[in-house]
Amino acid sequence: MSLLSTLQNSIQDNFENNAFFLNDVFYSYKDFAQEISNIRAVLKKKTKKNELNIGLVSNNDVQTYASIIALWMEGKAYVPLNPEFPIERNTSIIKQAEILTILDSSKSIIYSGHQTILTKKLDQTKIDLTPNEFLNDALAYILFTSGTTGVSKGVPITFGNLAGLTDAFWELNYPYNNQDKCLQMFELTFDFSVMAYLFPLLKGACIYTIPKDQIKYSYIYELMEDHGLTILPMVPSILHYLRPYFNEILCENVKLSLFCGEALPLDITEEWSNCIPNASIANVYGPTECTVFCTDYTYKRGANNKTDNGILSVGKDMKNTVTIIVDDNNNEVPTGEKGELCLSGSQLTPGYWKNEEKNKEVFFYKEKNGSETRFYRTGDLCRIDEDGDILYLGRVDFQAKIQGFRVELSEIEFHAKQAIEKTNIAAIAFPNNLNNTTEVGLVIESEKFETNDLLDYMKKKMPQYMIPSQIRFIDSFPLNTNGKTDRNKLKNLFN
């Protein structure tokens, strides 16, 4: 049975169950089905069959999630547009993805010059959840991530990629059923959101989201205590905010606590395990380019766990994925030696959206298991131990994970240099005082000056999580033995 047919059956079989808890209101699967059908009916009337990429303003409401499923049932891809991001950034995404139509549950139209369907104002129609027929290589969504030139790069994911992910995840036998209460804490421009809404919908479970005006960690705590959440996909940085309350948290209902998006420290995992005594704790890994995640490691209570520098292993390949670790010449390195982690398999994106230069840079073919296999360079420095478990050692390049989002530090530098011409600037990722969470600092080769105008300019170009939290001034940048900027010395400015 296809992914969308399974989704159709799950929605229909659970009409009386709650599907969502959004802004303190429950919506049943029947409510959800009605919203999906209303949106589908308008899509059929107002979009052409070959109009495949549809913009989606990512609000926290039932119409936004229904829009995703309506688009999928029509064989179309959603391109999320965070309304809190700068208009200029979203307009660039709309142009790159060649979007003509935007679905929006806001009260009024945000983006002029495009057909906007206001999904809160639609007529009720007959429920229709039967998916159209289309090939597995049809796109399900495109997520635009930080780009080195100041222009976001699009990562398209196909329905075949999504099917590979769900097939691999169910093979892990983590517990999901239609009585579960599942956290969805992620903005829809972040790839981890896909598993956080899709897996529960496939099982008829209820999804609990975070209102945009709430503090994430405190609201998660409330949901755990007041609603008895059973499944918790989270980024590790949330634990650092919850840590002061660990001695007050005892949630015996939690069955699965799953982490992705950042390095997971063993020490805080051990403390967290006491708060959720009956839960499996999983550390999964994967870039957006490999459909959310593709390796898995289960934390072992009261036993030795695989770590490197206190960071929990990301485990072994999931089904449908092949991992290798290579040197600079794409040769696999011996067991235990470090190199760049590369991925292949059915979850791998067909390639960046209309960006052949980037595709040539990060995708390559290599013989594996007797055939030419396409691999993706993750930019992550790793090693594999004698048991086949992958240990994460850090980034090969200048990318960083900020609040779970992958950020090109060079993009931050690019926009800063646009504001201050002819000035040497470096963006540096550094751990803040919560430990193992990351912030961005800016080092400027200049005498000290007032930075309000600089920050105001950058806020117009980038989302808030990419704005530097600290700025340092220096007479001249230190150089290493190769004559390159010594970023390790610059990082010391933020210690």
VOGU-3710 file (C-alpha; in Angstrom, 3 decimals, decimal comma):
1> msllstlqns> 0,000/0,000/0,000  1,316/3,455/-0,881  2,203/6,050/1,744  -0,768/8,263/0,871  -3,215/5,333/0,798  -2,013/4,379/4,288  -2,526/7,988/5,354  -6,025/8,024/3,847  -6,991/4,858/5,733  -5,555/6,124/9,000
11> iqdnfennaf> -7,564/9,358/8,821  -10,778/7,554/7,872  -10,366/4,836/10,530  -9,844/7,383/13,306  -12,572/9,947/12,591  -13,621/10,073/16,247  -10,070/10,397/17,600  -8,356/13,708/18,213  -5,874/14,541/15,463  -4,491/17,861/16,760
21> flndvfysyk> -4,262/20,020/19,855  -3,607/23,487/18,422  -3,664/26,713/20,425  -5,470/24,899/23,266  -8,205/23,518/20,974  -8,743/19,868/19,963  -9,574/18,903/16,354  -10,787/15,409/15,462  -9,645/13,423/12,452  -13,094/14,092/10,964
31> dfaqeisnir> -12,538/17,838/11,408  -9,142/17,415/9,800  -10,593/15,428/6,871  -13,143/18,166/6,259  -10,464/20,868/6,137  -8,347/18,747/3,775  -11,301/18,255/1,450  -12,270/21,939/1,432  -8,737/22,884/0,414  -8,522/20,130/-2,199
41> avlkkktkkn> -11,702/21,349/-3,853  -10,269/24,853/-4,275  -6,907/23,525/-5,458  -8,692/21,573/-8,202  -10,485/24,728/-9,347  -7,735/27,318/-9,030  -4,473/25,532/-9,885  -3,323/23,831/-13,052  -2,369/20,157/-13,113  1,261/21,011/-13,947
51> elniglvsnn> 1,484/23,662/-11,187  3,353/21,469/-8,731  5,109/23,752/-6,191  2,689/25,577/-3,909  3,698/28,098/-1,266  2,413/27,470/2,259  2,455/30,141/4,953  3,403/28,101/8,020  0,918/29,144/10,673  0,109/27,023/13,703
61> dvqtyasiia> -3,442/25,965/12,849  -5,449/23,085/11,463  -5,764/24,669/8,003  -1,979/24,761/7,578  -1,570/21,055/8,339  -4,634/20,223/6,246  -3,058/22,158/3,365  -0,047/19,816/3,417  -2,199/16,707/3,119  -4,503/18,310/0,531
71> lwmegkayvp> -1,494/19,152/-1,625  -0,106/15,646/-1,255  -3,421/14,062/-2,224  -3,282/16,213/-5,370  0,331/15,192/-6,089  1,716/18,655/-5,352  4,616/19,837/-3,173  4,437/22,374/-0,367  7,101/25,038/0,086  6,823/26,435/3,650
81> lnpefpiern> 7,103/30,191/4,174  7,630/31,205/7,785  5,617/34,427/8,322  8,149/35,506/10,960  11,026/35,446/8,456  11,903/38,637/6,549  9,599/39,282/3,568  12,655/39,593/1,317  13,843/36,101/2,241  10,446/34,518/1,594
91> tsiikqaeil> 10,034/36,448/-1,658  13,358/35,009/-2,825  12,120/31,491/-2,014  8,865/32,105/-3,900  10,838/33,208/-6,944  13,325/30,327/-6,802  10,601/27,688/-6,435  8,580/29,302/-9,260  5,530/29,514/-7,013  2,337/30,890/-8,531
101> tildssksii> -0,124/29,977/-5,779  0,148/30,371/-2,014  -2,034/28,704/0,629  -2,432/30,942/3,663  -4,582/30,655/6,796  -3,848/34,278/7,759  -6,666/36,838/7,866  -5,402/38,754/4,860  -3,049/38,347/1,893  0,651/38,757/2,703
111> ysghqtiltk> 2,296/38,310/-0,707  0,929/40,386/-3,577  1,523/39,385/-7,167  0,611/35,754/-6,532  -2,648/33,866/-6,338  -3,377/33,452/-2,619  -5,983/31,017/-1,324  -7,093/32,058/2,176  -7,801/28,647/3,668  -9,836/29,837/6,665
121> kldqtkidlt> -12,571/31,205/4,376  -13,454/28,184/2,245  -16,858/26,624/1,629  -17,526/23,182/3,078  -17,474/20,362/0,565  -17,856/16,588/0,459  -15,009/14,738/2,210  -12,521/13,414/-0,345  -9,339/11,710/0,846  -8,584/9,519/-2,178
131> pneflndala> -5,086/10,369/-3,445  -4,427/11,049/-7,103  -2,124/8,653/-8,902  1,419/9,862/-9,574  4,969/8,554/-9,624  7,210/8,157/-6,562  9,594/10,767/-7,960  6,927/13,481/-7,631  7,945/16,097/-5,054  6,323/16,152/-1,605
141> yilftsgttg> 8,008/19,330/-0,352  10,949/21,676/-0,851  12,731/23,091/2,190  14,998/26,077/1,665  18,060/26,055/3,893  20,825/28,572/4,518  23,069/29,219/1,487  26,674/30,417/1,240  25,919/33,252/-1,220  23,167/34,797/0,872
151> vskgvpitfg> 20,558/32,965/-1,227  18,726/30,020/0,361  19,162/26,663/-1,372  16,203/24,375/-1,964  16,174/20,716/-0,909  13,392/18,838/-2,730  12,098/15,622/-1,175  10,035/13,143/-3,181  7,192/10,866/-2,110  9,620/7,989/-2,707
161> nlagltdafw> 12,052/9,600/-0,246  9,241/9,917/2,337  8,188/6,310/1,787  11,800/5,252/2,384  11,858/7,169/5,677  8,605/5,730/7,017  9,536/2,199/5,961  12,889/2,519/7,734  11,402/4,059/10,882  8,705/1,425/11,403
171> elnypynnqd> 11,445/-1,197/11,054  12,971/0,189/14,286  9,824/-0,905/16,168  9,458/2,231/18,252  5,943/2,297/19,733  3,270/4,371/17,957  -0,494/3,749/18,075  -3,755/5,693/17,837  -3,810/6,389/21,586  -0,507/8,254/21,546
181> kclqmfeltf> -0,089/11,939/22,304  2,801/13,272/20,240  4,740/16,497/20,522  5,301/18,670/17,413  7,588/21,507/18,541  9,120/22,369/15,155  8,505/25,177/12,711  7,445/23,753/9,338  10,565/25,104/7,593  12,595/22,675/9,759
191> dfsvmaylfp> 12,777/19,126/8,374  12,217/17,417/11,742  8,646/18,770/11,635  7,854/16,257/8,877  8,285/13,187/11,076  6,630/14,965/14,013  3,312/15,322/12,162  3,516/12,491/9,589  4,233/9,503/11,848  1,348/10,282/14,259
201> llkgaciyti> -1,062/10,850/11,352  -0,098/7,473/9,871  -1,048/5,820/13,184  -4,132/7,881/14,094  -2,427/9,544/17,082  -2,919/13,094/18,381  -0,396/15,865/17,642  0,279/18,627/20,185  1,909/21,788/18,820  3,475/24,861/20,429
211> pkdqikysyi> 1,609/28,181/19,976  3,886/30,815/18,486  3,389/33,170/21,427  4,522/30,582/23,982  8,001/29,834/25,346  8,785/26,429/23,863  10,426/24,659/26,778  7,885/25,809/29,382  4,919/24,903/27,155  6,425/21,462/26,479
221> yelmedhglt> 6,712/20,980/30,236  3,042/21,948/30,616  1,946/19,554/27,875  3,891/16,707/29,449  2,409/17,368/32,875  -1,166/18,325/31,941  -1,814/16,121/28,893  0,427/13,123/29,495  2,374/13,210/26,237  3,714/9,808/25,213
231> ilpmvpsilh> 6,063/10,589/22,294  8,555/13,461/22,381  10,604/14,355/19,275  12,885/17,214/20,361  16,171/18,943/19,640  18,760/18,455/22,418  18,957/22,177/23,215  15,478/21,971/24,776  16,941/19,749/27,504  19,294/22,525/28,584
241> ylrpyfneil> 16,325/24,804/29,209  14,396/22,052/31,015  17,408/20,980/33,087  16,717/23,328/36,048  13,343/21,573/36,439  14,525/17,959/36,089  14,022/17,235/39,810  10,357/18,262/39,426  9,663/16,250/36,246  8,413/12,679/36,466
251> cenvklslfc> 6,443/11,687/33,371  5,804/7,974/33,422  3,513/8,143/30,352  6,367/8,935/27,958  7,143/5,920/25,740  9,645/7,446/23,332  11,964/10,440/23,583  13,626/11,011/20,237  16,410/13,534/19,557  17,717/14,922/16,278
261> gealpldite> 19,211/18,095/14,831  22,130/18,658/17,235  24,784/16,713/19,098  23,278/14,934/22,140  25,479/14,972/25,286  25,505/11,793/27,374  25,457/13,544/30,755  22,190/15,399/30,189  20,669/12,308/28,543  21,341/10,325/31,712
271> ewsncipnas> 19,687/13,009/33,840  16,720/13,233/31,456  16,239/9,464/31,561  15,266/9,730/35,234  12,446/12,134/34,302  10,932/9,640/31,826  11,627/6,269/33,486  9,526/4,150/31,097  10,690/5,664/27,812  13,061/4,531/25,097
281> ianvygptec> 15,500/7,330/24,276  16,679/7,469/20,676  19,372/9,626/19,104  18,814/9,828/15,355  20,855/11,624/12,721  20,347/12,897/9,217  20,532/16,020/7,078  17,577/17,537/5,236  19,095/16,056/2,066  18,463/12,527/3,370
291> tvfctdytyk> 14,836/13,066/4,440  14,966/14,045/8,117  17,106/11,224/9,552  18,710/7,972/8,465  20,755/6,565/11,387  19,622/5,534/14,853  21,117/4,858/18,278  19,092/3,774/21,318  20,349/4,993/24,687  21,085/2,137/27,087
301> rgannktdng> 19,869/2,682/30,637  22,313/1,626/33,333  24,886/0,447/30,795  27,790/1,798/28,779  26,849/4,028/25,863  28,934/4,868/22,804  30,296/8,436/22,991  33,053/10,683/21,689  33,967/13,699/23,819  30,788/13,127/25,778
311> ilsvgkdmkn> 28,539/13,177/22,693  26,247/10,189/22,185  26,745/8,046/19,087  24,302/8,507/16,199  24,305/4,750/15,721  23,988/2,656/12,600  22,360/2,991/9,180  18,618/2,639/9,146  16,992/0,480/6,468  17,296/1,961/2,948
321> tvtiivddnn> 20,463/3,952/3,824  24,157/3,258/3,199  26,802/5,262/5,087  30,511/5,497/4,371  33,318/7,621/5,831  35,820/8,946/3,313  39,006/10,962/3,065  39,504/13,998/0,814  39,816/11,697/-2,221  36,563/9,793/-1,554
331> nevptgekge> 38,441/6,713/-0,370  36,821/4,933/2,557  38,939/5,260/5,681  39,731/2,304/7,968  37,555/1,546/10,975  38,212/4,000/13,778  39,739/6,709/11,574  37,955/10,004/11,111  36,691/11,373/7,819  33,626/12,895/6,196
341> lclsgsqltp> 30,343/11,009/6,560  28,623/10,343/3,225  25,119/8,972/2,686  23,252/7,067/0,002  19,937/5,267/-0,358  16,256/5,710/-1,129  15,901/8,709/1,203  18,480/10,796/-0,660  17,141/13,924/-2,373  17,304/13,996/-6,179
351> gywkneeknk> 19,498/17,103/-5,793  19,295/20,775/-4,901  16,575/22,705/-6,654  18,002/24,143/-9,899  21,516/24,379/-8,481  23,835/22,228/-10,580  26,948/23,906/-9,199  26,075/22,846/-5,641  24,999/19,394/-6,815  28,405/18,784/-8,415
361> evffykekng> 30,071/19,928/-5,214  28,300/17,613/-2,747  27,060/14,570/-4,715  29,388/11,966/-6,209  29,324/8,402/-7,522  31,382/5,601/-6,038  31,340/1,845/-6,456  29,690/0,205/-3,467  28,473/-3,373/-3,157  29,231/-4,008/-6,817
371> setrfyrtgd> 27,428/-1,046/-8,376  27,897/2,666/-8,987  26,179/4,409/-6,067  25,311/8,078/-5,636  26,506/9,582/-2,336  25,998/12,876/-0,544  28,767/14,606/1,420  27,287/15,667/4,759  30,147/17,915/5,856  30,134/16,046/9,180
381> lcridedgdi> 33,369/14,696/10,620  32,804/11,177/11,964  34,368/7,809/12,614  32,907/4,303/12,757  33,893/1,960/15,558  34,457/-1,783/15,353  30,731/-2,453/16,002  29,668/-0,239/13,101  28,378/2,626/15,266  28,992/6,159/13,983
391> lylgrvdfqa> 30,589/8,715/16,328  30,003/12,370/15,499  33,120/14,560/15,857  31,985/17,949/14,519  31,710/19,850/11,240  34,165/19,600/8,360  33,201/23,036/7,087  31,760/26,212/8,543  28,181/25,092/8,999  26,629/25,127/12,447
401> kiqgfrvels> 23,398/24,003/14,061  21,647/26,955/15,700  18,469/26,088/17,639  18,305/22,924/15,531  18,491/24,819/12,215  21,464/24,267/9,957  23,171/27,563/9,245  25,954/28,502/6,852  28,201/30,842/8,825  29,321/32,244/5,492
411> eiefhakqai> 25,770/33,480/4,840  25,872/35,497/8,069  29,246/36,907/7,010  27,854/37,708/3,574  25,019/39,863/4,914  27,255/41,546/7,497  29,726/42,490/4,778  26,897/43,895/2,679  26,146/46,260/5,564  29,799/47,141/6,274
421> ektniaaiaf> 31,760/47,280/3,055  35,500/46,633/2,880  35,636/45,184/6,372  36,966/41,779/7,382  34,216/39,897/9,241  33,986/36,358/10,597  30,927/34,581/11,964  31,852/32,165/14,730  29,701/29,449/16,302  30,367/28,975/20,003
431> pnnlnnttev> 28,756/27,127/22,939  26,853/29,401/25,267  26,710/29,187/29,047  23,985/26,520/28,904  26,663/24,188/27,490  26,361/22,305/24,209  23,867/24,762/22,778  25,226/27,018/20,085  25,119/30,727/19,371  26,663/32,877/16,659
441> glviesekfe> 29,157/35,634/17,363  30,528/38,172/14,918  34,175/39,280/14,862  34,856/42,557/13,044  38,364/43,714/12,079  37,846/47,343/13,054  37,872/49,865/15,831  34,793/49,577/18,023  31,646/51,247/16,714  27,907/51,273/17,443
451> tndlldymkk> 26,310/48,164/15,880  22,570/48,945/15,943  22,436/49,758/12,219  24,359/46,586/11,358  22,000/44,392/13,394  18,922/46,143/12,009  20,151/45,446/8,466  20,825/41,779/9,235  17,372/41,335/10,808  15,847/42,370/7,486
461> kmpqymipsq> 17,839/39,683/5,677  17,833/36,674/8,020  15,650/34,916/10,596  16,216/35,743/14,257  18,159/32,559/15,058  20,880/33,639/12,589  21,387/37,084/14,122  24,694/37,288/16,110  24,138/37,372/19,859  27,593/38,886/20,537
471> irfidsfpln> 29,970/41,104/18,560  33,699/41,461/19,144  36,180/43,912/17,579  39,805/43,090/16,768  42,737/45,006/15,236  43,688/42,188/12,864  42,605/38,590/12,329  45,049/35,889/13,506  46,344/33,552/10,810  47,311/29,877/10,998
481> tngktdrnkl> 50,371/28,269/9,453  48,577/27,985/6,096  47,938/31,727/6,035  44,223/31,254/6,614  42,165/32,976/9,292  42,616/31,052/12,529  39,001/30,565/13,525  39,895/28,646/16,642  41,622/31,736/18,021  38,639/33,867/17,066
491> knlfn> 36,378/31,419/18,878  38,372/32,040/22,049  37,084/35,623/22,027  33,698/34,258/23,092  34,868/32,041/25,956
//
